[in-house]
């Protein structure tokens, strides 16, 4: 379902696996030192949506289209726990995005209070 990029803690998919079945971190699939295009191709070949805090996947999405789908998390520097809470709170939106065949990019922005 989701492939977590290097800029997100490897702990995230471990903690979210019950919510997002089949999620993986790039380290789990030997892509820890891979460039963005390699991650892109792996996600495409394995029907995974890329979840990243990296704007580079936005550019790849604009250039190549979908698949894979891209979830761009714009939350800034937060702890892994804060990121997990953020993703859990947005899980319905994430799941709807993944199921929507016409969607390509989901931008999740943390609203400052």
N, C-alpha and C positions, 0 to 999 in steps of 0.2 A: 504494500500500500504506500508507505512513505520511505524515502531514502534521506536520512539526515546528513547534511553537509558537515565538513570539518569544523566550521565555526559554531557548531552546536555541540554541547557536551555529549560524549558517547553514552552517558547515563540516561539521556532523554529517551531513546527508544526502549531501553530496559524498563523504565518507569511507565512508559505509555503503551507497551505492547498489548495490554488487555483492551485498551481503548481503540488503538489502531493496529489491528492484527497484521502481522507480517512486516512491521516496520523494522528498518535496519539502519545502522550507521555506516558511513563509508569505510570506517576502520574494519568493520566486520566482513566486508567484501573485498578486502585488500586494495582499497582505493584511497588510503590515507594520504598518500603523496601524489595522487593523480591530479592532472589538470582538470579544469572545469568541463572540457569537451569529453574527456574520458568518463567523468561522472555522468554527464548528459547521456552519452551513448549507453552506459550501463543501465541507467534508469529507463531509457527508451526500450532497450532489449528485454528488460525484466518487468515492464509494466508498473513502474514505481513513479510516484510523484516526488520531485525533489523539494525538500524543505530546507531553506537556507536564510541566513541573514545577509548574504552576499548579493549585491546588485548585479553581479556578472551573469547570474542565471536569468535575470530579467532581460538582459541584452540577448542572450542566447534564445530565449523564448520569443522575443520580438523578431529575431533573425530567422529562426527555423520553424517556429510554430510548435504545435503540440502533436504527438507526444514527445517528450514527457510533459506533464503538467508541472508548474512551478508554484510553490508557496513561498512568498517573500515575506519574511518576518522582520518587521521594523519596530524593534523594541529597545534598541540601545544596549548598553552594558548593564546586564542584570545577572543575578545569580541563577544557577541552574534551577533551583526551586521556584524562583519567580517566573522563569520561562515556562516551566512545566505547568504552573497554575494558569498562565496566560493561554497556553495551548489547550489545556483541559476546558477552560472557559469558552474557547472558540471551536471546540470539537465538532459541534453540530454543523457549523459553517464549513469546516474543513471537510467533513464527510460529504456534505452536499456538493461541494466543489468537486471532489474526486468522482462522485457519481454522475455529475453533469457532463455528458459527452461533448458539449459545445464549449466548455470552459477550458482556458489555457493557463491563466495566471490569477492567483489569489494574493492580494496584498493585505497582510494583517498588520495593522498599525496600533501601537499602544497609545491610547489617549492620555495625555498628561492631565492630572487633576489639579 
